[in-house]
Amino acid sequence: MFEPYPKGTSISYPVQSNSNSLSTLQMRGTVISVPIPQCNSPLPISDTEASPYVVQLVEGSIHQISPDTMEQFVVWSV
């Protein structure tokens, strides 16, 4: 099975600034867990029903990202 965003994939995730609650910062992080296929199917029924990706940001916080929005957070290397 092909995993498009395996463990170790770099991401950039928006977090609220501590100094200004109206602004957001893009914080770097890493995928630490990928979605687990449901039941006996190798693929989830749909991205919205799939378990989330789990990412850890450089400051230590952990967040869950739905597979259907994961692409917008991935940092593509050139």
HTML snippet that shows the backbone in 3Dmol.js (N, CA, C, O; Angstrom):
<script src="https://3Dmol.org/build/3Dmol-min.js"></script>
<div id="view" style="width:600px;height:400px;position:relative"></div>
<script>
const pdb = `
ATOM      1  N   MET A   1       0.838  -1.172   0.000  1.00  0.00           N
ATOM      2  CA  MET A   1       0.000   0.000   0.000  1.00  0.00           C
ATOM      3  C   MET A   1       0.892   1.247   0.000  1.00  0.00           C
ATOM      4  O   MET A   1       1.870   1.307   0.745  1.00  0.00           O
ATOM      5  N   PHE A   2       0.564   2.226  -0.819  1.00  0.00           N
ATOM      6  CA  PHE A   2       1.313   3.470  -0.939  1.00  0.00           C
ATOM      7  C   PHE A   2       0.825   4.482   0.093  1.00  0.00           C
ATOM      8  O   PHE A   2      -0.374   4.745   0.188  1.00  0.00           O
ATOM      9  N   GLU A   3       1.736   5.041   0.855  1.00  0.00           N
ATOM     10  CA  GLU A   3       1.404   6.077   1.830  1.00  0.00           C
ATOM     11  C   GLU A   3       1.973   7.407   1.324  1.00  0.00           C
ATOM     12  O   GLU A   3       3.193   7.567   1.281  1.00  0.00           O
ATOM     13  N   PRO A   4       1.113   8.371   0.937  1.00  0.00           N
ATOM     14  CA  PRO A   4       1.614   9.624   0.377  1.00  0.00           C
ATOM     15  C   PRO A   4       2.365  10.507   1.377  1.00  0.00           C
ATOM     16  O   PRO A   4       3.229  11.287   0.976  1.00  0.00           O
ATOM     17  N   TYR A   5       2.053  10.399   2.658  1.00  0.00           N
ATOM     18  CA  TYR A   5       2.694  11.224   3.687  1.00  0.00           C
ATOM     19  C   TYR A   5       3.161  10.340   4.845  1.00  0.00           C
ATOM     20  O   TYR A   5       2.543  10.340   5.910  1.00  0.00           O
ATOM     21  N   PRO A   6       4.245   9.588   4.647  1.00  0.00           N
ATOM     22  CA  PRO A   6       4.708   8.652   5.686  1.00  0.00           C
ATOM     23  C   PRO A   6       5.270   9.382   6.909  1.00  0.00           C
ATOM     24  O   PRO A   6       5.476  10.595   6.893  1.00  0.00           O
ATOM     25  N   LYS A   7       5.510   8.604   7.969  1.00  0.00           N
ATOM     26  CA  LYS A   7       6.141   9.159   9.170  1.00  0.00           C
ATOM     27  C   LYS A   7       7.413   9.891   8.759  1.00  0.00           C
ATOM     28  O   LYS A   7       8.172   9.412   7.916  1.00  0.00           O
ATOM     29  N   GLY A   8       7.636  11.048   9.357  1.00  0.00           N
ATOM     30  CA  GLY A   8       8.816  11.849   9.043  1.00  0.00           C
ATOM     31  C   GLY A   8       8.566  12.936   8.009  1.00  0.00           C
ATOM     32  O   GLY A   8       9.432  13.781   7.787  1.00  0.00           O
ATOM     33  N   THR A   9       7.383  12.930   7.364  1.00  0.00           N
ATOM     34  CA  THR A   9       7.056  13.964   6.385  1.00  0.00           C
ATOM     35  C   THR A   9       7.004  15.324   7.085  1.00  0.00           C
ATOM     36  O   THR A   9       6.391  15.459   8.144  1.00  0.00           O
ATOM     37  N   SER A  10       7.651  16.330   6.488  1.00  0.00           N
ATOM     38  CA  SER A  10       7.652  17.685   7.057  1.00  0.00           C
ATOM     39  C   SER A  10       6.357  18.409   6.719  1.00  0.00           C
ATOM     40  O   SER A  10       5.841  18.314   5.606  1.00  0.00           O
ATOM     41  N   ILE A  11       5.847  19.132   7.707  1.00  0.00           N
ATOM     42  CA  ILE A  11       4.628  19.908   7.500  1.00  0.00           C
ATOM     43  C   ILE A  11       4.835  21.324   8.051  1.00  0.00           C
ATOM     44  O   ILE A  11       5.765  21.586   8.814  1.00  0.00           O
ATOM     45  N   SER A  12       3.947  22.217   7.642  1.00  0.00           N
ATOM     46  CA  SER A  12       3.889  23.571   8.179  1.00  0.00           C
ATOM     47  C   SER A  12       2.451  23.778   8.627  1.00  0.00           C
ATOM     48  O   SER A  12       1.528  23.696   7.817  1.00  0.00           O
ATOM     49  N   TYR A  13       2.254  24.050   9.926  1.00  0.00           N
ATOM     50  CA  TYR A  13       0.924  24.075  10.512  1.00  0.00           C
ATOM     51  C   TYR A  13       0.659  25.437  11.153  1.00  0.00           C
ATOM     52  O   TYR A  13       1.514  25.954  11.872  1.00  0.00           O
ATOM     53  N   PRO A  14      -0.514  26.024  10.903  1.00  0.00           N
ATOM     54  CA  PRO A  14      -0.806  27.334  11.481  1.00  0.00           C
ATOM     55  C   PRO A  14      -1.177  27.238  12.966  1.00  0.00           C
ATOM     56  O   PRO A  14      -2.016  26.427  13.358  1.00  0.00           O
ATOM     57  N   VAL A  15      -0.541  28.073  13.774  1.00  0.00           N
ATOM     58  CA  VAL A  15      -0.870  28.163  15.201  1.00  0.00           C
ATOM     59  C   VAL A  15      -1.053  29.631  15.566  1.00  0.00           C
ATOM     60  O   VAL A  15      -0.451  30.508  14.948  1.00  0.00           O
ATOM     61  N   GLN A  16      -1.878  29.894  16.563  1.00  0.00           N
ATOM     62  CA  GLN A  16      -2.094  31.269  16.998  1.00  0.00           C
ATOM     63  C   GLN A  16      -0.851  31.811  17.685  1.00  0.00           C
ATOM     64  O   GLN A  16      -0.195  31.117  18.461  1.00  0.00           O
ATOM     65  N   SER A  17      -0.546  33.051  17.385  1.00  0.00           N
ATOM     66  CA  SER A  17       0.581  33.734  18.005  1.00  0.00           C
ATOM     67  C   SER A  17       0.272  34.003  19.466  1.00  0.00           C
ATOM     68  O   SER A  17      -0.850  34.392  19.794  1.00  0.00           O
ATOM     69  N   ASN A  18       1.241  33.806  20.352  1.00  0.00           N
ATOM     70  CA  ASN A  18       1.053  34.092  21.775  1.00  0.00           C
ATOM     71  C   ASN A  18       0.945  35.591  22.033  1.00  0.00           C
ATOM     72  O   ASN A  18       0.244  36.028  22.946  1.00  0.00           O
ATOM     73  N   SER A  19       1.652  36.374  21.212  1.00  0.00           N
ATOM     74  CA  SER A  19       1.669  37.813  21.442  1.00  0.00           C
ATOM     75  C   SER A  19       0.454  38.528  20.853  1.00  0.00           C
ATOM     76  O   SER A  19       0.100  39.624  21.286  1.00  0.00           O
ATOM     77  N   ASN A  20      -0.179  37.900  19.863  1.00  0.00           N
ATOM     78  CA  ASN A  20      -1.328  38.533  19.216  1.00  0.00           C
ATOM     79  C   ASN A  20      -2.320  37.444  18.840  1.00  0.00           C
ATOM     80  O   ASN A  20      -2.069  36.672  17.915  1.00  0.00           O
ATOM     81  N   SER A  21      -3.437  37.372  19.539  1.00  0.00           N
ATOM     82  CA  SER A  21      -4.396  36.293  19.313  1.00  0.00           C
ATOM     83  C   SER A  21      -5.076  36.368  17.939  1.00  0.00           C
ATOM     84  O   SER A  21      -5.738  35.415  17.528  1.00  0.00           O
ATOM     85  N   LEU A  22      -4.919  37.484  17.232  1.00  0.00           N
ATOM     86  CA  LEU A  22      -5.523  37.611  15.898  1.00  0.00           C
ATOM     87  C   LEU A  22      -4.610  37.125  14.782  1.00  0.00           C
ATOM     88  O   LEU A  22      -5.055  36.947  13.649  1.00  0.00           O
ATOM     89  N   SER A  23      -3.342  36.912  15.093  1.00  0.00           N
ATOM     90  CA  SER A  23      -2.417  36.482  14.043  1.00  0.00           C
ATOM     91  C   SER A  23      -2.030  35.013  14.218  1.00  0.00           C
ATOM     92  O   SER A  23      -2.091  34.466  15.319  1.00  0.00           O
ATOM     93  N   THR A  24      -1.636  34.394  13.118  1.00  0.00           N
ATOM     94  CA  THR A  24      -1.175  33.010  13.160  1.00  0.00           C
ATOM     95  C   THR A  24       0.242  32.923  12.631  1.00  0.00           C
ATOM     96  O   THR A  24       0.667  33.733  11.806  1.00  0.00           O
ATOM     97  N   LEU A  25       0.956  31.943  13.111  1.00  0.00           N
ATOM     98  CA  LEU A  25       2.312  31.657  12.669  1.00  0.00           C
ATOM     99  C   LEU A  25       2.311  30.288  12.011  1.00  0.00           C
ATOM    100  O   LEU A  25       1.538  29.413  12.399  1.00  0.00           O
ATOM    101  N   GLN A  26       3.164  30.098  11.028  1.00  0.00           N
ATOM    102  CA  GLN A  26       3.338  28.776  10.428  1.00  0.00           C
ATOM    103  C   GLN A  26       4.461  28.079  11.182  1.00  0.00           C
ATOM    104  O   GLN A  26       5.605  28.534  11.159  1.00  0.00           O
ATOM    105  N   MET A  27       4.139  26.979  11.847  1.00  0.00           N
ATOM    106  CA  MET A  27       5.125  26.259  12.629  1.00  0.00           C
ATOM    107  C   MET A  27       5.451  24.933  11.946  1.00  0.00           C
ATOM    108  O   MET A  27       4.562  24.235  11.457  1.00  0.00           O
ATOM    109  N   ARG A  28       6.734  24.600  11.921  1.00  0.00           N
ATOM    110  CA  ARG A  28       7.185  23.355  11.314  1.00  0.00           C
ATOM    111  C   ARG A  28       6.857  22.183  12.225  1.00  0.00           C
ATOM    112  O   ARG A  28       6.791  22.311  13.447  1.00  0.00           O
ATOM    113  N   GLY A  29       6.656  21.040  11.588  1.00  0.00           N
ATOM    114  CA  GLY A  29       6.382  19.827  12.333  1.00  0.00           C
ATOM    115  C   GLY A  29       6.657  18.609  11.482  1.00  0.00           C
ATOM    116  O   GLY A  29       7.142  18.713  10.356  1.00  0.00           O
ATOM    117  N   THR A  30       6.341  17.449  12.037  1.00  0.00           N
ATOM    118  CA  THR A  30       6.614  16.171  11.393  1.00  0.00           C
ATOM    119  C   THR A  30       5.463  15.205  11.633  1.00  0.00           C
ATOM    120  O   THR A  30       4.880  15.173  12.717  1.00  0.00           O
ATOM    121  N   VAL A  31       5.142  14.419  10.610  1.00  0.00           N
ATOM    122  CA  VAL A  31       4.142  13.359  10.759  1.00  0.00           C
ATOM    123  C   VAL A  31       4.723  12.291  11.680  1.00  0.00           C
ATOM    124  O   VAL A  31       5.825  11.794  11.448  1.00  0.00           O
ATOM    125  N   ILE A  32       3.971  11.940  12.735  1.00  0.00           N
ATOM    126  CA  ILE A  32       4.438  10.891  13.655  1.00  0.00           C
ATOM    127  C   ILE A  32       3.553   9.649  13.605  1.00  0.00           C
ATOM    128  O   ILE A  32       3.916   8.607  14.150  1.00  0.00           O
ATOM    129  N   SER A  33       2.378   9.757  12.944  1.00  0.00           N
ATOM    130  CA  SER A  33       1.481   8.608  12.817  1.00  0.00           C
ATOM    131  C   SER A  33       0.594   8.809  11.596  1.00  0.00           C
ATOM    132  O   SER A  33       0.103   9.910  11.345  1.00  0.00           O
ATOM    133  N   VAL A  34       0.396   7.734  10.841  1.00  0.00           N
ATOM    134  CA  VAL A  34      -0.428   7.800   9.625  1.00  0.00           C
ATOM    135  C   VAL A  34      -1.777   7.124   9.877  1.00  0.00           C
ATOM    136  O   VAL A  34      -1.906   6.324  10.804  1.00  0.00           O
ATOM    137  N   PRO A  35      -2.788   7.444   9.051  1.00  0.00           N
ATOM    138  CA  PRO A  35      -4.104   6.825   9.241  1.00  0.00           C
ATOM    139  C   PRO A  35      -4.037   5.305   9.161  1.00  0.00           C
ATOM    140  O   PRO A  35      -3.265   4.738   8.386  1.00  0.00           O
ATOM    141  N   ILE A  36      -4.850   4.671   9.967  1.00  0.00           N
ATOM    142  CA  ILE A  36      -4.937   3.211   9.986  1.00  0.00           C
ATOM    143  C   ILE A  36      -6.129   2.801   9.131  1.00  0.00           C
ATOM    144  O   ILE A  36      -7.236   3.291   9.356  1.00  0.00           O
ATOM    145  N   PRO A  37      -5.934   1.907   8.147  1.00  0.00           N
ATOM    146  CA  PRO A  37      -7.073   1.450   7.340  1.00  0.00           C
ATOM    147  C   PRO A  37      -8.152   0.832   8.233  1.00  0.00           C
ATOM    148  O   PRO A  37      -7.850   0.184   9.235  1.00  0.00           O
ATOM    149  N   GLN A  38      -9.395   1.040   7.855  1.00  0.00           N
ATOM    150  CA  GLN A  38     -10.511   0.536   8.644  1.00  0.00           C
ATOM    151  C   GLN A  38     -10.922  -0.861   8.178  1.00  0.00           C
ATOM    152  O   GLN A  38     -10.822  -1.186   6.995  1.00  0.00           O
ATOM    153  N   CYS A  39     -11.380  -1.673   9.113  1.00  0.00           N
ATOM    154  CA  CYS A  39     -11.883  -3.032   8.852  1.00  0.00           C
ATOM    155  C   CYS A  39     -10.874  -3.849   8.060  1.00  0.00           C
ATOM    156  O   CYS A  39      -9.671  -3.781   8.311  1.00  0.00           O
ATOM    157  N   ASN A  40     -11.371  -4.617   7.110  1.00  0.00           N
ATOM    158  CA  ASN A  40     -10.508  -5.464   6.293  1.00  0.00           C
ATOM    159  C   ASN A  40     -10.096  -4.786   5.003  1.00  0.00           C
ATOM    160  O   ASN A  40      -9.332  -5.356   4.224  1.00  0.00           O
ATOM    161  N   SER A  41     -10.583  -3.589   4.764  1.00  0.00           N
ATOM    162  CA  SER A  41     -10.269  -2.854   3.545  1.00  0.00           C
ATOM    163  C   SER A  41      -8.892  -2.224   3.668  1.00  0.00           C
ATOM    164  O   SER A  41      -8.574  -1.655   4.712  1.00  0.00           O
ATOM    165  N   PRO A  42      -8.053  -2.309   2.618  1.00  0.00           N
ATOM    166  CA  PRO A  42      -6.737  -1.684   2.682  1.00  0.00           C
ATOM    167  C   PRO A  42      -6.823  -0.163   2.608  1.00  0.00           C
ATOM    168  O   PRO A  42      -5.866   0.525   2.964  1.00  0.00           O
ATOM    169  N   LEU A  43      -7.952   0.370   2.153  1.00  0.00           N
ATOM    170  CA  LEU A  43      -8.143   1.814   2.054  1.00  0.00           C
ATOM    171  C   LEU A  43      -9.390   2.241   2.808  1.00  0.00           C
ATOM    172  O   LEU A  43     -10.357   1.481   2.881  1.00  0.00           O
ATOM    173  N   PRO A  44      -9.386   3.443   3.372  1.00  0.00           N
ATOM    174  CA  PRO A  44     -10.597   3.928   4.035  1.00  0.00           C
ATOM    175  C   PRO A  44     -11.714   4.157   3.026  1.00  0.00           C
ATOM    176  O   PRO A  44     -11.460   4.330   1.834  1.00  0.00           O
ATOM    177  N   ILE A  45     -12.948   4.157   3.510  1.00  0.00           N
ATOM    178  CA  ILE A  45     -14.099   4.383   2.629  1.00  0.00           C
ATOM    179  C   ILE A  45     -13.994   5.752   1.979  1.00  0.00           C
ATOM    180  O   ILE A  45     -14.218   5.877   0.775  1.00  0.00           O
ATOM    181  N   SER A  46     -13.663   6.772   2.740  1.00  0.00           N
ATOM    182  CA  SER A  46     -13.432   8.115   2.209  1.00  0.00           C
ATOM    183  C   SER A  46     -12.473   8.831   3.141  1.00  0.00           C
ATOM    184  O   SER A  46     -12.280   8.418   4.285  1.00  0.00           O
ATOM    185  N   ASP A  47     -11.865   9.921   2.642  1.00  0.00           N
ATOM    186  CA  ASP A  47     -10.914  10.665   3.467  1.00  0.00           C
ATOM    187  C   ASP A  47     -11.557  11.238   4.715  1.00  0.00           C
ATOM    188  O   ASP A  47     -10.915  11.316   5.762  1.00  0.00           O
ATOM    189  N   THR A  48     -12.827  11.642   4.618  1.00  0.00           N
ATOM    190  CA  THR A  48     -13.481  12.236   5.780  1.00  0.00           C
ATOM    191  C   THR A  48     -13.774  11.211   6.863  1.00  0.00           C
ATOM    192  O   THR A  48     -13.934  11.579   8.027  1.00  0.00           O
ATOM    193  N   GLU A  49     -13.847   9.924   6.505  1.00  0.00           N
ATOM    194  CA  GLU A  49     -14.099   8.865   7.479  1.00  0.00           C
ATOM    195  C   GLU A  49     -12.821   8.207   7.985  1.00  0.00           C
ATOM    196  O   GLU A  49     -12.866   7.391   8.905  1.00  0.00           O
ATOM    197  N   ALA A  50     -11.696   8.550   7.398  1.00  0.00           N
ATOM    198  CA  ALA A  50     -10.423   7.925   7.767  1.00  0.00           C
ATOM    199  C   ALA A  50      -9.911   8.471   9.092  1.00  0.00           C
ATOM    200  O   ALA A  50     -10.245   9.586   9.490  1.00  0.00           O
ATOM    201  N   SER A  51      -9.101   7.673   9.764  1.00  0.00           N
ATOM    202  CA  SER A  51      -8.453   8.177  10.965  1.00  0.00           C
ATOM    203  C   SER A  51      -7.471   9.274  10.533  1.00  0.00           C
ATOM    204  O   SER A  51      -7.043   9.294   9.379  1.00  0.00           O
ATOM    205  N   PRO A  52      -7.113  10.179  11.439  1.00  0.00           N
ATOM    206  CA  PRO A  52      -6.284  11.325  11.052  1.00  0.00           C
ATOM    207  C   PRO A  52      -4.786  11.010  11.029  1.00  0.00           C
ATOM    208  O   PRO A  52      -4.326  10.013  11.585  1.00  0.00           O
ATOM    209  N   TYR A  53      -4.052  11.895  10.368  1.00  0.00           N
ATOM    210  CA  TYR A  53      -2.597  11.926  10.519  1.00  0.00           C
ATOM    211  C   TYR A  53      -2.337  12.607  11.850  1.00  0.00           C
ATOM    212  O   TYR A  53      -3.067  13.520  12.236  1.00  0.00           O
ATOM    213  N   VAL A  54      -1.305  12.173  12.554  1.00  0.00           N
ATOM    214  CA  VAL A  54      -0.917  12.822  13.798  1.00  0.00           C
ATOM    215  C   VAL A  54       0.439  13.469  13.538  1.00  0.00           C
ATOM    216  O   VAL A  54       1.371  12.820  13.060  1.00  0.00           O
ATOM    217  N   VAL A  55       0.535  14.768  13.863  1.00  0.00           N
ATOM    218  CA  VAL A  55       1.775  15.510  13.646  1.00  0.00           C
ATOM    219  C   VAL A  55       2.239  16.128  14.955  1.00  0.00           C
ATOM    220  O   VAL A  55       1.435  16.487  15.815  1.00  0.00           O
ATOM    221  N   GLN A  56       3.559  16.245  15.087  1.00  0.00           N
ATOM    222  CA  GLN A  56       4.135  16.914  16.251  1.00  0.00           C
ATOM    223  C   GLN A  56       4.891  18.131  15.751  1.00  0.00           C
ATOM    224  O   GLN A  56       5.743  18.028  14.870  1.00  0.00           O
ATOM    225  N   LEU A  57       4.571  19.282  16.322  1.00  0.00           N
ATOM    226  CA  LEU A  57       5.237  20.520  15.943  1.00  0.00           C
ATOM    227  C   LEU A  57       6.543  20.668  16.710  1.00  0.00           C
ATOM    228  O   LEU A  57       6.749  20.012  17.731  1.00  0.00           O
ATOM    229  N   VAL A  58       7.432  21.539  16.210  1.00  0.00           N
ATOM    230  CA  VAL A  58       8.757  21.689  16.823  1.00  0.00           C
ATOM    231  C   VAL A  58       8.687  22.133  18.279  1.00  0.00           C
ATOM    232  O   VAL A  58       9.604  21.845  19.048  1.00  0.00           O
ATOM    233  N   GLU A  59       7.614  22.831  18.678  1.00  0.00           N
ATOM    234  CA  GLU A  59       7.498  23.255  20.065  1.00  0.00           C
ATOM    235  C   GLU A  59       6.893  22.178  20.952  1.00  0.00           C
ATOM    236  O   GLU A  59       6.708  22.392  22.150  1.00  0.00           O
ATOM    237  N   GLY A  60       6.580  21.009  20.366  1.00  0.00           N
ATOM    238  CA  GLY A  60       6.150  19.860  21.151  1.00  0.00           C
ATOM    239  C   GLY A  60       4.671  19.532  21.109  1.00  0.00           C
ATOM    240  O   GLY A  60       4.282  18.431  21.501  1.00  0.00           O
ATOM    241  N   SER A  61       3.819  20.462  20.638  1.00  0.00           N
ATOM    242  CA  SER A  61       2.389  20.168  20.618  1.00  0.00           C
ATOM    243  C   SER A  61       2.062  19.132  19.542  1.00  0.00           C
ATOM    244  O   SER A  61       2.765  19.008  18.539  1.00  0.00           O
ATOM    245  N   ILE A  62       0.977  18.393  19.779  1.00  0.00           N
ATOM    246  CA  ILE A  62       0.550  17.336  18.863  1.00  0.00           C
ATOM    247  C   ILE A  62      -0.823  17.691  18.315  1.00  0.00           C
ATOM    248  O   ILE A  62      -1.706  18.121  19.057  1.00  0.00           O
ATOM    249  N   HIS A  63      -0.998  17.507  17.003  1.00  0.00           N
ATOM    250  CA  HIS A  63      -2.247  17.853  16.323  1.00  0.00           C
ATOM    251  C   HIS A  63      -2.665  16.718  15.402  1.00  0.00           C
ATOM    252  O   HIS A  63      -1.835  15.926  14.956  1.00  0.00           O
ATOM    253  N   GLN A  64      -3.959  16.650  15.123  1.00  0.00           N
ATOM    254  CA  GLN A  64      -4.494  15.667  14.183  1.00  0.00           C
ATOM    255  C   GLN A  64      -4.943  16.399  12.927  1.00  0.00           C
ATOM    256  O   GLN A  64      -5.559  17.463  13.000  1.00  0.00           O
ATOM    257  N   ILE A  65      -4.627  15.814  11.765  1.00  0.00           N
ATOM    258  CA  ILE A  65      -5.000  16.413  10.487  1.00  0.00           C
ATOM    259  C   ILE A  65      -5.735  15.373   9.659  1.00  0.00           C
ATOM    260  O   ILE A  65      -5.251  14.256   9.479  1.00  0.00           O
ATOM    261  N   SER A  66      -6.890  15.739   9.163  1.00  0.00           N
ATOM    262  CA  SER A  66      -7.688  14.853   8.321  1.00  0.00           C
ATOM    263  C   SER A  66      -6.959  14.585   7.003  1.00  0.00           C
ATOM    264  O   SER A  66      -6.337  15.494   6.455  1.00  0.00           O
ATOM    265  N   PRO A  67      -7.023  13.360   6.487  1.00  0.00           N
ATOM    266  CA  PRO A  67      -6.363  13.051   5.214  1.00  0.00           C
ATOM    267  C   PRO A  67      -6.809  13.952   4.057  1.00  0.00           C
ATOM    268  O   PRO A  67      -6.026  14.225   3.147  1.00  0.00           O
ATOM    269  N   ASP A  68      -8.066  14.415   4.090  1.00  0.00           N
ATOM    270  CA  ASP A  68      -8.543  15.241   2.975  1.00  0.00           C
ATOM    271  C   ASP A  68      -7.985  16.659   3.004  1.00  0.00           C
ATOM    272  O   ASP A  68      -8.148  17.389   2.026  1.00  0.00           O
ATOM    273  N   THR A  69      -7.329  17.081   4.097  1.00  0.00           N
ATOM    274  CA  THR A  69      -6.710  18.402   4.137  1.00  0.00           C
ATOM    275  C   THR A  69      -5.193  18.346   4.284  1.00  0.00           C
ATOM    276  O   THR A  69      -4.536  19.386   4.315  1.00  0.00           O
ATOM    277  N   MET A  70      -4.638  17.155   4.372  1.00  0.00           N
ATOM    278  CA  MET A  70      -3.210  16.993   4.638  1.00  0.00           C
ATOM    279  C   MET A  70      -2.322  17.674   3.593  1.00  0.00           C
ATOM    280  O   MET A  70      -1.287  18.242   3.941  1.00  0.00           O
ATOM    281  N   GLU A  71      -2.710  17.624   2.343  1.00  0.00           N
ATOM    282  CA  GLU A  71      -1.866  18.172   1.273  1.00  0.00           C
ATOM    283  C   GLU A  71      -1.525  19.644   1.485  1.00  0.00           C
ATOM    284  O   GLU A  71      -0.432  20.080   1.124  1.00  0.00           O
ATOM    285  N   GLN A  72      -2.445  20.416   2.067  1.00  0.00           N
ATOM    286  CA  GLN A  72      -2.189  21.848   2.246  1.00  0.00           C
ATOM    287  C   GLN A  72      -1.144  22.145   3.321  1.00  0.00           C
ATOM    288  O   GLN A  72      -0.647  23.269   3.392  1.00  0.00           O
ATOM    289  N   PHE A  73      -0.801  21.167   4.153  1.00  0.00           N
ATOM    290  CA  PHE A  73       0.172  21.375   5.219  1.00  0.00           C
ATOM    291  C   PHE A  73       1.561  20.824   4.903  1.00  0.00           C
ATOM    292  O   PHE A  73       2.525  21.158   5.591  1.00  0.00           O
ATOM    293  N   VAL A  74       1.676  19.990   3.879  1.00  0.00           N
ATOM    294  CA  VAL A  74       2.942  19.322   3.569  1.00  0.00           C
ATOM    295  C   VAL A  74       3.942  20.329   2.995  1.00  0.00           C
ATOM    296  O   VAL A  74       3.597  21.159   2.155  1.00  0.00           O
ATOM    297  N   VAL A  75       5.180  20.236   3.465  1.00  0.00           N
ATOM    298  CA  VAL A  75       6.274  21.067   2.951  1.00  0.00           C
ATOM    299  C   VAL A  75       6.971  20.249   1.881  1.00  0.00           C
ATOM    300  O   VAL A  75       7.625  19.247   2.169  1.00  0.00           O
ATOM    301  N   TRP A  76       6.823  20.689   0.653  1.00  0.00           N
ATOM    302  CA  TRP A  76       7.441  19.974  -0.475  1.00  0.00           C
ATOM    303  C   TRP A  76       8.859  20.452  -0.655  1.00  0.00           C
ATOM    304  O   TRP A  76       9.095  21.651  -0.797  1.00  0.00           O
ATOM    305  N   SER A  77       9.807  19.538  -0.652  1.00  0.00           N
ATOM    306  CA  SER A  77      11.215  19.913  -0.861  1.00  0.00           C
ATOM    307  C   SER A  77      11.476  20.060  -2.347  1.00  0.00           C
ATOM    308  O   SER A  77      10.881  19.369  -3.174  1.00  0.00           O
ATOM    309  N   VAL A  78      12.371  20.968  -2.665  1.00  0.00           N
ATOM    310  CA  VAL A  78      12.675  21.257  -4.070  1.00  0.00           C
ATOM    311  C   VAL A  78      13.975  20.622  -4.461  1.00  0.00           C
ATOM    312  O   VAL A  78      14.405  20.750  -5.607  1.00  0.00           O
TER     313      VAL A  78
END
`;
const viewer = $3Dmol.createViewer("view");
viewer.addModel(pdb, "pdb");
viewer.setStyle({}, {cartoon: {color: "spectrum"}});
viewer.zoomTo();
viewer.render();
</script>
